[in-house]
Amino acid sequence: MGFLTGALPDFPWDTLTPFAERARAYPGGIVDLSVGTPVDPTPAVVRDALAAAADSPGYPLTHGTPDLRDAVVRWFARRRGVPGLDPAAVLPTVGSKELVALLPSLLGLGDGDVVLHPATAYPTYDVGARLAGATPVPTDDPAAVLADPSSGGAVRLVWLNSPGNPDGSVLGVEDLRRVVDAARAAAERDGRPVVVASDECYAELAWEEPWASSGVPSVLDPRVTGGDLTGLLAVYSLSKQSNLAGYRAAFVAGDPALVARLLELRKHAGMIVPGPVQAATTAALADDEHVAEQRERYRRRRRLLRGAFEEAGYVVDRSSAGLYLWVRPDGGGQDCWSTVGDLAEQGILVAPGAFYGAAAAGHVRVALTASDERIAEAAARLTGA
C-alpha cells in the first residue's frame, strides 16, 4: 500500500495529541468532545439478539438475511418516508465508513473521473476518491457543477451528507431533488451514468424545525426520486442512533442494479457482516423505543452544552440535526486551531474545522457523545458555574 499512502492526507486526529495532553492536565481531567463515539450502553434488545445468534459456525450471507433486509425495508417505510423498497436492493455493510471509502473503487472510477462532495465534509469522501485514482472536488452546489458541461461532464459520483457531519445542515426535498435531477440530466447529456450517494446516518437525530416534526428526508424519498431509484444510493449506520459503533452495523440501499453490482463485488472480496451482527441489526431496526430514548439523552446534552457555549461568548451555526455543535467565537475571525487551544486550556477537547475542509477553518466541531456528568462538567467550565 506504500504507493497509495503518498497520495493520501495524514490521518488528522494524530494532530490533536498535544491539545489532548493539555486538556488532561486541567484539574478534573479532560472532557473529550472531539470524536463522535457513543458512550451510552448498547440497548438490551440488541445485546439479547446478538447473544441469541452467537452460535454461528457457518458463513453468513453477504447479501444479509431475508429478515434483515425486510427490517430495513420496514424501517425505511416507517421512519424515512420511503415505502415499497425492494428487499433485494438492500445490502449490509461493515459500518458505513468502509462503504464511503470504497464506493468510488467499487463503481470502477479512476483517472479522469470526478467525485463531488460537500465543501465542509467528513474527510473520507475525499479519501475514497483518491484511493480510486479519481479527483475529489468539494462544492456546496453540486447541481450547478453538473449543469456545466466543461466541469460536470467528468462527474461520476456525487456525495450528499444530510444531516451533515460536521455542521448539522439538512437538505430538504427540493435540495435533494435539484441534485438528482441535475445528475440525471448530466448522465443523459454525456451518455455516462452519474451516481448520487447520500450519507444519512444522523437522520434520526433532528433537533430544529421543520426537521424535528417532519423528519429528515432521504434521497430515496418518492418526492425526490419521482418513483425512480436509478442511480441513487442511501447509506445508513446504526452507530449513532443505537450505540452500535462497536458492532459496525450499517447498510446501503437504493437502485437495485447498483446494489446488485456492489453485492457481486463484495462476494468476491469476502466483505461480509458477521451473522450475529446481522441478527442484532435486525432487532435494532425493529425497535423504535431505544432510539427515542437515546435521542432524548442527546437532546438534553445538546441543550445544556449549547447554552453554555453561547453564554461563554461562542456562536453555534447550523447544527439543525446530528450529533455535533458547529461552533465559532462570537465575531468570527479566529482560526479553528486557536479555538481548539483556548478550549483545551479549560480541559475541553474539540475537533478543528480544518479537518473538514478549507471552508471550515473558522469553526470547531463539538460532539455530544460524552456522559451526562462530563457534559455537565464542560458546561460548568465554560460558564464558570
N, C-alpha and C positions, 0 to 999 in steps of 0.2 A: 504493500500500500504506500510505499515511500513516494512513488511518482505522483500520488494523489494529494498527499498532505501539503505539498508546496503550494497547491492551488487553493487551499482552504484557509480561512482565517484562524487565528489562535482561538482556543476554547476560552470564551470571555470570562467565565466565572473565576478562573485562576487569578485574574487581576484584582479580585475583591479581597484576597487574603490579607493584605496589610490593614485594610479597613475593618475586617472581622477581628483581627488581633487588637486593634484599638478599641473596638466596641466591647470585647471581652474584658478589657481592663477596667471598664466602668463599674463603680460599686453596684452590686446587684446583678452584674453579668450582662451578657448580650441578649437583646431581643432581636431575633433574626427574622426579618420580614423581606428577605432578598429572594427567596425561592418559593414557588407556589406548591410546596409539597404538603399534602394533607397530614394533619396531626391527630385528628379525631378517630375514634375506633371504627373499624370496618363493621358494618351492620351485621347483627346476629343472623338475619335471614340469608345473608351471603355466605358467612362463615359456615353455617349449617349445610348449605348446598355444596360448598367445597368439600367439607368433611365427608358428606354422603357419597361423593363421587371419587373419593381418594383411592379406592381400589380400581386402578385404571391401567391394566397391564398392556392393552393394545394401543396401536397408533390411533390418535384422534383424527377426525375428518378435517382436512384443510378448509373445506367449504363451511365447516361448522355443522353442528347437529341440526336437524329439522326444527327441534324445539327452540334452539337459539335463534335461528333465522325467523321463525314465526314470532318470537318475542320481540325481535327488532321491528318487524312489520307492525305489530300491535302498538308498540311504543311510538313509532312514527305517526300512526293514526291518532293515538290518544293524546300525545304530548306535543307534537310538532305540526299538526295540521296537514299531514301527508297521508291520505288514505290510499288503499289499494296497491301498495308497493309489492312488487314481485319478490317472494322469498328467495328465488334464485339470484336476485340482484343484490344480495346481502353477503358480505364476506368479513369474518372476524379477522382482526389484525393483532399483532403483538404490541399493544399500545398504539397510539396514533402517531408518535414521532417517527417510527420506522417507516410508516406509510408515507408521511410527509417527505422524509429524506429520500426515499427510494422511488416515489411515483414518477418523476421525470425519466429515470432509467428504465422502469418497468414499461413506460409508454414508448420507449425506443427513441427518446430525444437525444440530441447530440450537437455537434458543431453546427452553428448557423441557426439553431433554434433558440427562441426566446421564451423565458418564463417570467410572467408578470407576477408581482406580489405587492402587498401594501407597503407604502413608504415607511411607516412605523410598524415594525413586524417582528415576530418570532424569527430568530435567525436561521432556523432550519429550512425555510423556504429558499433562501439564498444558497445554503449549503447543498441542498438536494439538486438544484440546477447545476451547480459546479461539479458535483460528483458525476453527473451525466455528461458533462462536457458542453452543456448548454449555457446560455447567457442569462443571468438573473437581472431583471430590470425593476426597480422599485417605482411605484406610481400610486397616486391617490385617485387616478381617473383611468382605470383600465379600458373603459368603453371608448374614451377618446383615442387612446393609443391604438386600439383595434380598428377604429374607423379610418385611421391614416394608413393608406397602402404602403407608404415609404417605411413605416416602422411596424405597423400591425401585421404586415404580411409575413413576418418571421415568427409571430407568436403562436406557440403550440399548446401552452398551458397557462391558465390564469388561476392564481391562488386568491381566494377570498378568505377572510377571517372575521367571523361575526358570531358572538361578541369578540372584539379584538383583544389580543394579547400583544402589547401591554396596556393599551389605553382604554379598554372597555367600550369602544364605539360599536354601534349596532347599525347594520344595513337593513333598511326597510324593504318591503316587497318591491317598490318602484326602483330602488337602488339595485337590487339583485336582478330584476327583470331587464334593466338597461344593460347590464354587463352580459347577461345571457343572450339577449337579442344582438348585441354587438359582436359577440363571439360567433354566433351562427351566421350573421351577415358576412363576417370576415372569412369564415370557412367556405361559404358559397362563392364569395368573390375570388378566393385564391385556390379553390379546389383542394384544400387540405384541411383536416379536422383541427378544431381548437377545443380543448377540454377545459371546462370550468370546474374547479375543485374547491369546495367550501369547507373550511375547518370550523366546526361549530361546537367544540367541546365544552364551551361555557354557557350553552343556550339555556340551561335550567336555572341560571343564576342572574336573573333580571331584577334590577332594583328600581329603576325610574320608569315613569310612564312615557309612551304608551306600552312599553315592553313588559312591565310588571303585570299588566292586566291582559294584554292580548297575546303575549308570548313573543319570543324572538323568532322571526320567520326563517325557514330553511330554504336553501337553493332548490330543494325538491318540491316545494310548495306549488300546487297547481296554479296559483295566481302568478307565479314566476315562470313556470315551465310551459303553460298553455296545454298541459297534459302530455307533453313530450319530454322524456328524460334523456334524449340523445345528447351525448357529450357532457353529461353532468354527473358529478360525484359529491356526496356529502360524507365527511369524515367526522367520527364522534368517538369520544373516550369517556369511560366511567370513572376515571381517576378522581375528578373533582366532585361530581355530584354524589358519588357513592363511596368515597375514600378508598378507591381501589388502585391507587398508583402502583402499589406493590404487586398487584395481580397482572398488570399490563393487559387490561381488558378494554378492547376498542373494536370498532368495525367501520367499514366503508360500504356505502350503498348508493344506488342510482341507476345509471344506464346499464341495462342487462348485458349488452355486448362488451362494454368496458370491464364490467365486473367479471365476466367470463374470461376475458383475456388475462386479467390480474390473477384469477384463480389458477389458470393453467400454468402461468409462470411461477406462482408460489408453490404449486405442487412439485414442479421440477426442483425448486430451491429448498424444499422442506421447511418452508415458513409456516408453521402450524401453531395455533393457540392450544396449549395443553388442555386435555379433556376436562379435568376438574375445574379449570378456569372457565371453560365454556359453560359448565353447569352453574357456576357461581354467577356468571354474566347473565344467564337466562333468569335466574332468581332475582337479580338486582333490577333488571328491566321490567319485571312484573310487579314490583313493589314501589309504589309512589310515596308511601308514608315516610320511609327513611330519607328520601330525597327532600321532602318538605321539612323534616327535622333538621337536616344539615343546612339547608338554605336559610332557615331561621337562625342557626348559630352564626353563619356568616353575616346575616343581616345585622345582628346585634353588634358583632365585632366591627363591621363597616361603619355603623352609626357612631360608635364610640371613637374609633380611630379617625374618621373624617372630621368629626367635631374638634378633636384635639389638634390635628394639623391646622385646621382653619383658625383656631384660637391662637396657635403659635405663629401665625403670620404666613402660612402657606396657602396656595390655591390648588384646589382639586379640579382638574379639567376632565371633560368627557366622563368616563367611569360610570356609564349608564347601566352596565351589566358586567359580569365576570368576577374574577377573584382578586382584583387589584384596584388600588387607587393610583391615578396618574397625577403626580404632584410636582409643583414648582414653587419657589419662593414668590411671594406677592411682589408684583412689579416686573418679574422676569429678569432676563439678562444674565443670570448666573449659570455657569457651566454645571452640568449634572454632577461631575466629579467633585466639585466644591460642595454641592449639596450632600452628596454621599459622605464627605468628610465631616461636614457640620453635624449630621445626624449620628455618625459614628462616635463623635465626641460625647454624645448623650447615651451611648450604648445601644443605638438602634442601627441595624444594618439593612440597607435597601439596595436595589439594583439601579445602576445608572442607565438613563435613557440611551446612552451611546451604544449599549448592547443591541438596541433595536433599530439602528439606522441613523444616518446623519440628521434626519428630520426630527429626531427625538432628543437632541443633545441638551435641551433645556429642562428636561423633566427627569424624575426618578420614579421607578415603579415600586409600590409598597404592597406587599402581599397580605392578605387577610388570614393566611394559614399559620397562625400561632394559637396557643391555648388562650382561653379567656383570661387567665392570670397574666400571661405575658403581654397580651394586647392591652390590658388594664395598666400594666407597668409602663408600656410605651406611652400611653395616653398621659399618665401621671408625669413622666419625664418631660413630655412636650409642653404641658401646661403649667408645670411647677406645682401641681397639686400634692 
